[in-house]
Structures are given as structure tokens and as C-alpha cells.
Amino acid sequence: VNVALVDLDRSTASRRMASHIEASEYLTLVQNTAEYPLAMKALEQGDVDVIVQIPDNFEHDMAVSVPKRISITANAVNATKGSMGMQYVIQTVAHTLTELCGERTPAVVSELITVENRYNPTLNYRHYMIPALMIILFILICGFLPALSIVGEKESGTIEQINVTPVPRLTFILSKLVPYWIIGIFVVTVAMVVAWLVYGLTPAGSIGAIYLGAALFILTISGFSLTIANFSETMQQTMFVMFFFIMTFMLMSGLLTPIDSMPLWAQRFTLILPPRYMVEILRSVYLKGTAIGELWTSYCALTISAVIFNTLAAVTYKKQA
């Protein structure tokens, strides 16, 4: 759990708390600053999981009166990680306060801490998983089905009727992809309506940001599926290859498990996986209300992926006279 310490006290007590955080095997002190906006910016960007703010004159007020409370703010987009991370931080802070308070009771120590869960105050894990389920729908409908459609025509021989016509490759590719693009936009609309009606989850940000990300991701995954189909001869071969890539997408792009908990080599590998960027877009817009401008790197990555895979799909489709 990455921790940012906002030290407004600059005392022996605050330095002891920082040393306890650094000594914990569960916590990593990545920022020690006196400016809360800097720590909050790191929390919004995902570089920090928990912020611990020590108020000014905390050590002095503990000696003479009741001090202001220590504020602990957690990024609760991932409810499980936010809850567990918060508990680790609270235990570490409480241990420090117990040393400072001496013989005071645990009840007194607990009164010195205030907790806030950002972006998902109720720690509802469904709010974390619903955007992931939307992306899985995109992968299955706009990824699996176009590939099976092309290979099915190969097996039945009907694609040969297209091969002997003067229809350009780009036109043929578009004729296969456009219906799934339309279906994909329809699916994201239905998914958002179901999330609202059944789970009460509505986007905190712009719906346009969701549709823009969905359009780019649908272009990417459909182009990828057609590229696979161009190298496949049977539906069984296509299904096995697509299943391999889909499982890789689901397990390593942050859909089900946080990328931060993966080994460093795996974190770097996820940079080439398009679903990683769609996950970031959907969860940021849904839970944080992040604007398009703040997610420009994810949109650019999806745009580049869409261009690469659709170009490969057009180039690798070979017409036979």
C-alpha cells in the first residue's frame, strides 16, 4: 500500500509516525510533504493509495489538551484494496499513538483518527467490478464474434464468392466490422442502463467520455479479432487462439486483479494490452468523474492500438482470384 504523509506538524511525533510507516512490511512511504494538494493529486493519479495528514501543533496539543484528529484518506476505487490498506495504515498510526499516549486507553487513541474513503465511500466492490464486466462484454461480442464470422465463411466456402469479385479489401473488412461496431455501442448503452437500474451506479463523469473510450476499444478489439481470423483456417483454431488472448486480457489488464499487485515485469507487459487503458477510462469516469483531458494518454493508446490492428486486419486479408 503506497502512503503519502502530509506532515503539517514537523515534530518528533510526526517523524516517529513516518518511521513506523516506512518500517511496515505492508506500507511504502512514497511521499512526505507539507502540501495536501500534492498528495491529493498523487491519489487521483493512482500513485498513492492512502494519505495520512498530521495536523499542525499535533504533538503540542497532545501534551496540553485534545489535539486535532489525524486524517486518513484512502483511494477506495478498488474497495478490497482500499479497505485492507486503510486497516494497515490505521494499525500503524494507532501503534504510534499508543506509544505517544503512554498509558492512555485504546478508546482515547481511536478518537484521534478520522477516516475518509474517496470515490467509493461505501466500499461497494460491485462498483469496482461493473466497469470490468462491461469490458468483458466488449471483448466477447466485438472480439469473438467477428473472428468466428470470418472463419465460418472460410469453412463453408462462401468467402470465395467475395474473393473473385472486385470488392476492395478495405470495403470487405468494413462490411464485417461495422455491424459489430453498432452492436458494441448498443451494448455499452444497455450496460450503463442496467448498472443504473439494478445497481444504482451512474457515471460520476461525462457519458461522452465513456462512449469515446468504448468506440476506440471496439475498433481495437474488432480489428484484433479479424487479424486472428485471417491467420486461422478452422473455427476450432480461432476459438483456441482467441481464448488464449482473452484470458491474457482478463487476467493481466487490471480487469480482475490490480496491476499494482503484479510483479514489475508484468506491470510493464500490461502496457501493450489495450483493455488496460479501457479499464482505466471506465473506472476513472464512473467512480472519479475524470475528464477526457486527464485521460488523454489512455485515449491515445487506444487510438494507436485501433490503427495498428485494423491496418493489420486489412493487410493480412488476402484475396485469391
C-alpha positions in Angstrom: 0.0 0.0 0.0 1.5 3.3 -1.1 1.2 6.0 1.5 1.6 9.8 1.3 2.3 11.6 4.6 1.2 15.2 4.8 3.2 16.4 7.8 1.9 19.8 9.0 3.4 19.3 12.5 7.1 18.7 11.7 7.7 17.3 15.1 9.2 14.3 16.8 5.8 12.6 16.9 5.3 13.1 13.1 8.8 11.8 12.3 8.2 8.7 14.5 5.0 8.1 12.6 6.8 8.3 9.3 9.5 5.9 10.5 6.8 3.4 11.6 5.1 3.6 8.2 8.5 3.0 6.5 9.2 0.1 8.8 5.9 -1.7 8.0 6.1 -4.6 5.6 2.7 -3.7 4.1 3.2 0.0 3.6 5.5 2.1 1.4 6.0 5.7 2.1 6.3 7.3 -1.3 5.7 10.9 -0.4 6.4 13.1 2.6 5.2 16.6 2.1 3.5 19.6 3.8 1.1 20.3 0.9 -2.1 18.3 0.9 -3.0 19.2 -2.8 0.2 17.4 -3.9 -0.7 14.3 -2.0 -4.3 14.5 -3.3 -3.1 14.8 -6.9 -1.0 11.7 -6.4 -4.1 9.9 -5.0 -6.2 10.9 -8.0 -3.5 9.7 -10.4 -3.2 6.3 -8.6 0.4 6.8 -7.4 -0.8 6.8 -3.8 -3.4 4.6 -2.1 -3.7 6.3 1.3 -3.0 9.8 2.6 -2.1 10.4 6.2 -2.4 14.0 7.3 -0.9 15.1 10.6 -2.4 18.5 11.7 -0.2 21.3 12.9 0.7 21.5 16.6 -0.4 17.9 17.0 2.4 17.0 19.4 2.0 20.1 21.5 -1.8 19.7 21.7 -1.4 16.1 22.8 0.5 17.2 25.8 -1.8 20.0 26.9 -5.2 19.2 25.5 -7.2 17.2 23.0 -5.4 17.6 19.6 -7.0 17.8 16.1 -7.6 14.4 14.6 -5.2 12.7 12.2 -6.9 12.5 8.8 -6.6 9.2 6.8 -7.9 9.3 3.2 -8.0 6.1 1.1 -8.5 5.6 -2.6 -11.5 3.2 -2.5 -11.9 2.7 -6.2 -10.8 -0.9 -5.5 -12.9 -1.5 -2.4 -10.9 -4.5 -1.2 -7.6 -2.9 -1.6 -8.9 0.4 -0.1 -10.4 -1.3 2.9 -7.4 -3.5 3.6 -4.9 -0.7 3.0 -6.9 1.6 5.3 -6.8 -1.1 8.1 -3.0 -1.5 7.8 -2.5 2.3 8.0 -4.8 2.6 10.9 -3.0 -0.1 12.8 0.4 1.6 12.2 -0.9 5.0 13.2 -2.6 3.6 16.2 0.6 1.9 17.3 2.4 5.2 17.1 -0.3 7.0 19.0 -0.2 4.3 21.7 3.5 4.9 22.2 2.9 8.7 22.3 -0.1 8.5 24.6 1.7 6.2 27.1 -0.9 4.7 29.4 -4.0 6.1 27.7 -6.7 3.7 26.7 -7.3 2.5 23.2 -10.6 4.3 23.1 -8.7 7.6 23.5 -6.3 6.6 20.7 -9.2 5.8 18.3 -10.7 9.2 18.9 -7.6 10.8 17.4 -8.2 9.3 13.9 -10.7 10.2 11.3 -11.2 8.1 8.2 -12.5 9.0 4.7 -12.9 6.7 1.7 -12.6 8.6 -1.6 -14.5 7.7 -4.8 -16.3 4.7 -3.3 -17.4 5.8 0.3 -19.5 2.6 0.9 -16.6 0.3 -0.2 -19.0 -1.5 -2.5 -17.0 -3.9 -4.5 -19.6 -4.1 -7.2 -18.8 -0.5 -8.2 -15.3 -1.7 -9.0 -16.3 -4.8 -10.9 -19.2 -3.4 -13.0 -17.0 -1.5 -15.4 -14.8 -4.6 -15.8 -17.9 -6.7 -16.8 -18.7 -4.1 -19.4 -15.3 -4.5 -21.0 -15.6 -8.3 -20.9 -18.9 -7.9 -22.9 -17.0 -5.8 -25.5 -14.3 -8.5 -25.8 -16.8 -11.3 -26.2 -19.2 -9.6 -28.6 -16.9 -7.4 -30.6 -13.8 -9.6 -30.4 -15.0 -13.2 -30.5 -18.0 -12.9 -33.0 -16.2 -11.1 -35.9 -13.5 -13.7 -35.9 -15.9 -16.6 -35.9 -17.9 -15.0 -38.6 -14.9 -14.8 -41.0 -13.6 -18.3 -40.3 -17.1 -19.7 -40.6 -17.3 -18.3 -44.1 -13.9 -19.8 -44.8 -15.1 -23.3 -43.7 -18.3 -23.1 -45.7 -16.6 -21.7 -48.8 -18.8 -18.6 -49.2 -15.9 -16.3 -48.7 -14.6 -17.4 -52.1 -17.5 -15.6 -53.7 -16.1 -12.4 -52.3 -12.6 -13.2 -53.3 -13.4 -13.4 -57.0 -15.3 -10.0 -57.0 -13.6 -6.6 -57.4 -14.6 -5.6 -53.9 -11.5 -3.9 -52.2 -10.1 -5.4 -49.1 -10.9 -2.3 -47.0 -14.5 -2.4 -48.1 -14.8 -6.1 -47.2 -13.2 -5.5 -43.8 -15.6 -2.6 -43.1 -18.6 -4.7 -44.1 -17.6 -7.2 -41.5 -16.8 -4.8 -38.7 -19.4 -2.0 -39.0 -22.3 -4.3 -37.7 -20.3 -5.2 -34.6 -19.4 -1.6 -34.0 -23.0 -0.7 -33.9 -23.8 -3.7 -31.7 -20.9 -2.6 -29.4 -22.3 0.9 -28.9 -25.8 -0.6 -28.3 -24.2 -2.9 -25.7 -22.5 -0.1 -23.8 -25.8 1.8 -23.7 -27.7 -1.2 -22.3 -24.9 -1.9 -19.8 -25.0 1.6 -18.4 -28.8 1.4 -18.1 -28.6 -1.9 -16.3 -25.9 -0.6 -14.0 -28.1 2.3 -13.1 -31.4 0.4 -12.7 -30.1 -2.7 -11.0 -27.0 -1.5 -9.0 -27.7 2.2 -8.8 -24.3 3.0 -10.3 -24.2 6.1 -12.6 -21.1 7.8 -14.1 -19.6 10.5 -11.9 -18.1 12.0 -15.1 -19.1 12.6 -18.7 -21.1 9.9 -20.6 -19.4 11.2 -23.7 -16.0 10.2 -22.3 -17.4 6.6 -21.9 -18.7 6.5 -25.4 -15.4 7.8 -26.8 -13.4 5.2 -25.0 -15.9 2.4 -25.9 -15.7 3.4 -29.6 -11.9 3.3 -29.6 -11.8 0.0 -27.7 -14.4 -1.6 -30.0 -12.4 -0.6 -33.0 -9.3 -2.1 -31.4 -10.7 -5.4 -30.3 -12.6 -6.0 -33.6 -9.5 -5.3 -35.7 -7.6 -7.6 -33.5 -10.1 -10.4 -33.9 -10.1 -10.1 -37.7 -6.3 -10.2 -37.7 -6.5 -13.5 -35.8 -9.2 -14.8 -38.2 -7.0 -14.0 -41.2 -4.4 -16.4 -39.9 -6.9 -19.1 -38.9 -8.4 -21.9 -41.1 -10.9 -23.5 -38.8 -13.3 -22.2 -36.1 -11.7 -24.5 -33.5 -8.3 -23.0 -34.2 -9.8 -19.5 -33.9 -11.6 -20.2 -30.7 -8.5 -21.6 -29.0 -6.3 -18.7 -30.1 -8.9 -16.1 -29.1 -9.5 -17.8 -25.8 -5.7 -17.6 -25.1 -5.7 -13.9 -25.7 -8.9 -13.2 -23.9 -7.7 -14.9 -20.8 -4.5 -12.9 -21.0 -6.5 -9.7 -21.4 -8.8 -10.6 -18.4 -6.0 -11.7 -16.0 -3.3 -9.1 -16.8 -5.1 -5.9 -17.8 -6.4 -5.0 -14.4 -9.9 -6.3 -15.0 -10.0 -8.7 -12.1 -6.7 -8.0 -10.2 -5.0 -4.7 -9.6 -2.0 -4.1 -11.8 -0.1 -2.6 -8.8 -0.1 -6.1 -7.1 1.7 -7.7 -10.1 5.4 -8.2 -10.5 7.3 -5.3 -12.1 7.8 -7.3 -15.4 4.1 -8.0 -15.5 3.2 -4.3 -14.9 5.4 -3.4 -17.9 3.8 -6.1 -20.0 0.3 -4.7 -19.4 1.3 -1.5 -21.3 0.8 -3.3 -24.6 -2.6 -4.7 -23.6 -5.5 -2.4 -24.9 -8.0 -3.5 -22.2 -5.7 -1.9 -19.6 -6.5 1.5 -20.9 -10.2 0.9 -21.2 -10.3 -0.3 -17.6 -8.6 3.0 -16.5 -11.1 5.1 -18.6 -14.2 3.3 -17.4 -13.3 3.2 -13.7 -11.9 6.7 -13.6 -15.0 8.2 -15.3 -17.5 6.1 -13.4 -16.0 6.5 -9.9 -13.8 9.6 -10.0 -15.5 11.7 -12.6 -12.3 12.2 -14.5 -12.4 14.4 -17.6 -11.3 13.4 -21.1 -8.3 15.7 -21.0 -6.9 14.0 -17.9 -7.2 10.6 -19.6 -5.6 11.6 -22.9 -2.8 9.1 -22.6 -5.3 6.2 -22.4 -7.3 7.6 -25.3 -4.1 8.0 -27.4 -3.0 4.4 -26.5 -6.4 3.0 -27.7 -6.2 5.1 -30.8 -2.8 3.8 -31.7 -4.0 0.2 -31.0 -7.0 0.7 -33.2 -4.9 1.9 -36.1 -2.4 -0.9 -35.8 -4.9 -3.8 -35.5 -7.2 -2.5 -38.2 -4.3 -1.9 -40.5 -3.1 -5.5 -39.9 -6.6 -6.8 -40.5 -6.7 -5.1 -43.9 -3.1 -6.0 -44.9 -3.3 -9.7 -43.8 -6.6 -10.4 -45.6 -5.5 -11.9 -48.9 -7.9 -12.1 -51.8 -7.5 -15.0 -54.1 -8.5 -14.7 -57.7 
